[in-house]
């Protein structure tokens, strides 16, 4: 066909971008060092200290509010909660309690659909304008769809992929741009799942499982590419958590199956996610953790 030779020449002569790794003396990747002239208690506190401002997507959900309290307890100076209007309205009393409990920290709430590129960009910039910087991102926003693969509708597949994968990507990219501009580094934690590691049973959920596997590769790709800027990117993979999403008589049979296949014979408490998240976001204890996925599931994926 006409033009084939030209297209072939363009293909064989093309140049692709190349990744740049960090240099050994990059100050943004220097170890976090604790002072020697402080008490053991203060050293322990600072080891897992959180510094700066965080954005938490899906932050007004049950897990998000518990994690935000932990971030504030460990020293976050500001937190911006990204979520949809209905969830923010439901959580408004709890968020006000956080504001009264942590008077030295600023807590913002922004109505954000993580699938909306322009809204994500403007909202991240608003956080920078109001808080002065964005130093951490925790992506908790996500949706699930259970259904047999042969019966899964395109609209359901796209919704799960758009929220879980594209939403995480858009938020990570927007925050990453600001972190690079600040030249201060930062930490990003994405939410994968045990569903990224194995097929769940007994519920069929092909879209959700696929989306969470994609999160692992998104995390690794960003961890490799952004380390030169002092940005660490990691993920957590929760198992079944004891939240309202897993309550109700209709799920009793599933809960029994999940417990029977777990060495600890129970679901996780949302509070049990706070330790790994604080570790990954901390500026000392987590400083050399990059490109890692932390599974928090009671040993469920052993089998």
C-alpha positions in Angstrom: 0.0 0.0 0.0 1.2 3.6 -0.7 2.9 5.0 2.3 4.0 1.7 3.8 7.7 2.4 3.3 7.4 5.8 4.9 5.5 4.4 7.9 8.1 1.6 8.2 10.9 4.2 8.1 9.3 6.3 10.8 8.9 3.2 13.0 12.5 2.0 12.6 13.9 5.5 13.1 11.8 6.6 16.0 13.3 7.5 19.3 11.5 6.8 22.6 11.7 8.6 25.9 14.1 7.1 28.4 13.6 6.9 32.1 16.1 8.6 34.4 17.1 7.0 37.7 18.1 9.0 40.7 21.7 9.9 41.3 23.5 8.6 44.5 23.8 12.0 46.1 20.3 13.2 45.3 19.3 15.0 48.5 15.6 14.2 48.0 16.4 10.5 48.5 18.7 10.9 51.4 17.9 8.7 54.4 15.7 10.1 57.1 18.0 10.7 60.1 16.8 11.0 63.7 18.5 13.4 66.1 20.7 11.7 68.8 20.0 14.3 71.5 16.4 13.5 72.1 14.7 11.0 74.4 13.9 7.4 73.3 10.2 8.2 73.4 10.7 11.2 71.1 12.8 9.1 68.7 10.1 6.5 68.6 7.5 9.2 67.9 9.6 10.9 65.1 10.5 7.6 63.5 6.9 7.2 62.3 6.2 10.9 62.0 4.1 12.4 59.2 5.2 15.7 57.8 3.3 18.1 55.6 -0.1 18.0 53.9 -2.0 15.0 52.5 -4.8 14.5 50.0 -7.0 11.5 50.7 -9.4 10.5 48.0 -12.5 8.6 49.2 -11.6 10.2 52.5 -15.0 10.5 53.9 -15.7 6.8 53.9 -15.4 4.6 56.9 -11.8 3.6 56.3 -10.8 7.1 55.1 -11.9 8.8 58.3 -10.1 6.4 60.5 -6.9 6.7 58.4 -7.1 10.6 58.4 -7.3 10.6 62.2 -4.1 8.4 62.2 -2.3 10.8 59.8 -3.2 13.8 62.1 -2.2 11.9 65.2 1.2 11.3 63.6 1.8 14.9 62.7 0.1 15.8 59.4 -0.3 19.6 59.3 -3.1 19.5 56.8 -5.5 17.0 55.1 -7.7 17.5 52.1 -10.6 15.1 51.8 -11.6 14.4 48.2 -15.0 12.7 47.8 -18.4 12.8 46.2 -21.1 15.1 47.7 -23.3 12.4 49.3 -20.4 10.8 51.2 -19.1 14.2 52.4 -22.5 15.1 53.7 -22.8 11.8 55.6 -19.4 12.4 57.2 -19.7 16.1 58.0 -20.1 15.5 61.8 -17.1 13.2 62.0 -15.0 15.7 60.0 -16.1 18.5 62.4 -15.0 16.3 65.3 -11.6 15.9 63.6 -11.3 19.7 63.2 -12.1 20.2 66.9 -9.7 17.4 68.0 -6.8 18.7 65.9 -7.0 22.5 66.1 -3.4 22.9 64.8 -4.2 21.2 61.5 -6.2 22.4 58.6 -8.8 20.0 57.2 -10.4 20.8 53.8 -13.2 19.0 52.1 -13.6 19.2 48.3 -16.2 17.6 46.1 -14.2 15.6 43.6 -15.1 13.0 41.1 -11.7 11.3 40.6 -12.7 10.5 37.0 -12.8 14.1 36.0 -9.4 15.2 34.8 -10.0 19.0 34.9 -11.7 18.8 38.3 -8.9 16.8 39.8 -6.3 19.2 38.4 -8.1 22.3 39.8 -8.8 20.7 43.1 -5.2 19.6 43.7 -4.1 23.2 42.8 -6.7 24.5 45.3 -5.1 22.4 48.0 -1.7 23.8 47.2 -3.0 27.3 47.2 -4.8 26.9 50.5 -2.3 24.7 52.4 0.9 25.7 50.8 2.0 22.3 49.4 0.9 18.8 48.8 3.3 16.3 50.3 1.3 13.0 50.4 -1.4 11.4 48.4 -3.5 8.4 49.6 -5.9 7.0 47.0 -8.8 5.2 48.7 -11.6 6.1 46.3 -12.9 2.9 44.7 -16.0 1.0 43.6 -16.7 -2.7 43.3 -19.0 -4.7 40.9 -19.8 -8.3 41.5 -21.3 -10.2 38.6 -20.6 -13.2 36.4 -18.2 -12.4 33.6 -20.6 -13.4 30.8 -23.2 -11.0 32.3 -21.0 -8.0 33.1 -22.2 -5.0 31.2 -19.8 -2.6 29.5 -21.0 0.3 31.6 -20.2 -1.6 34.8 -16.8 -2.6 33.6 -16.0 1.0 32.6 -17.2 2.5 35.8 -14.9 0.2 37.9 -11.9 0.8 35.7 -12.5 4.5 35.5 -12.8 5.1 39.2 -10.3 2.6 40.5 -7.6 2.9 37.8 -8.0 6.1 35.9 -9.1 8.0 39.0 -5.9 6.9 40.8 -3.8 7.8 37.8 -5.3 11.2 37.4 -4.8 12.1 41.1 -1.3 10.7 41.1 -0.3 12.6 38.0 -1.8 15.9 39.3 -0.1 15.5 42.7 3.1 14.3 41.1 3.3 17.5 39.0 3.0 19.6 42.1 5.6 17.6 44.1 8.1 17.9 41.2 7.5 21.7 41.1 8.0 22.0 44.8 11.3 20.1 44.7 10.6 18.6 48.1 9.8 15.0 47.2 6.7 13.3 48.6 4.9 10.0 49.1 2.0 8.4 47.3 0.1 5.4 48.4 -2.4 3.7 46.1 -5.0 1.1 47.2 -4.7 -2.3 45.5 -6.3 -5.3 47.1 -5.9 -9.0 47.7 -8.0 -9.1 44.5 -4.8 -8.0 42.7 -3.1 -11.1 43.8 -5.6 -13.9 43.5 -9.2 -14.5 42.3 -11.7 -13.9 45.1 -14.2 -16.7 46.2 -17.1 -17.2 46.1 -18.1 -13.9 44.5 -17.3 -13.3 40.8 -15.9 -9.8 40.2 -13.7 -9.8 37.1 -13.8 -6.0 36.7 -12.7 -5.2 40.2 -10.0 -7.9 40.2 -8.6 -6.6 36.9 -8.6 -3.0 38.1 -6.7 -3.8 41.3 -4.1 -5.8 39.4 -3.6 -2.7 37.2 -3.0 -0.6 40.3 0.0 -2.7 41.2 1.6 -2.0 37.8 0.7 1.7 38.0 2.3 1.9 41.4 5.5 0.1 40.2 5.8 2.2 37.0 5.4 5.5 38.9 7.8 4.3 41.6 10.5 3.7 39.0 9.9 6.9 37.1 9.4 9.4 39.9 12.2 8.3 42.3 14.5 10.8 40.7 12.2 13.5 42.0 12.2 12.1 45.5 8.7 10.8 45.2 8.1 7.3 46.7 5.1 5.4 45.3 3.7 2.3 47.1 0.4 0.5 47.6 -1.5 -1.4 50.2 -3.5 -4.5 49.5 -6.3 -4.9 52.1 -8.1 -8.1 52.6 -11.8 -8.3 53.6 -12.4 -5.4 56.0 -15.1 -5.2 58.6 -16.9 -2.2 57.2 -20.6 -1.5 56.4 -19.9 -2.6 52.8 -19.5 -6.2 54.1 -22.4 -6.2 56.5 -25.9 -7.5 56.1 -27.7 -10.8 56.1 -27.3 -11.1 52.3 -23.5 -11.4 52.7 -23.5 -13.8 55.7 -22.7 -16.8 53.6 -19.8 -15.0 51.9 -18.5 -13.8 55.2 -18.4 -17.3 56.5 -16.5 -18.5 53.4 -14.0 -15.6 53.7 -13.4 -16.4 57.4 -13.1 -20.2 56.7 -10.3 -19.5 54.1 -8.3 -17.1 56.3 -5.7 -18.3 58.8 -6.9 -15.7 61.3 -10.5 -16.7 60.7 -11.8 -13.1 60.6 -12.0 -9.9 58.6 -9.8 -7.0 59.3 -10.6 -4.0 61.4 -10.1 -0.7 59.5 -7.8 0.5 62.2 -5.4 -2.3 61.2 -4.7 -0.5 57.9 -3.5 2.7 59.7 -0.1 1.2 60.7 1.1 0.2 57.2 -0.2 3.5 55.7 1.6 5.6 58.3 4.7 3.6 57.7 4.6 4.2 53.9 3.9 7.9 54.3 6.4 8.5 57.1 9.5 10.5 56.4 11.9 8.4 58.4 10.7 4.8 58.8 9.3 4.6 55.3 12.0 6.6 53.5 13.6 3.6 51.7 10.3 1.8 50.8 9.5 2.4 47.2 7.6 0.3 44.6 6.3 -2.0 47.4 2.9 -3.5 47.9 2.0 -4.2 51.6 -0.7 -7.0 52.0 -2.9 -6.5 55.0 -5.2 -9.5 55.0 -4.5 -11.8 58.0 -2.7 -14.3 55.7 -5.6 -14.8 53.4 -3.7 -15.0 50.2 -1.4 -17.7 51.6 -3.8 -20.3 50.3 
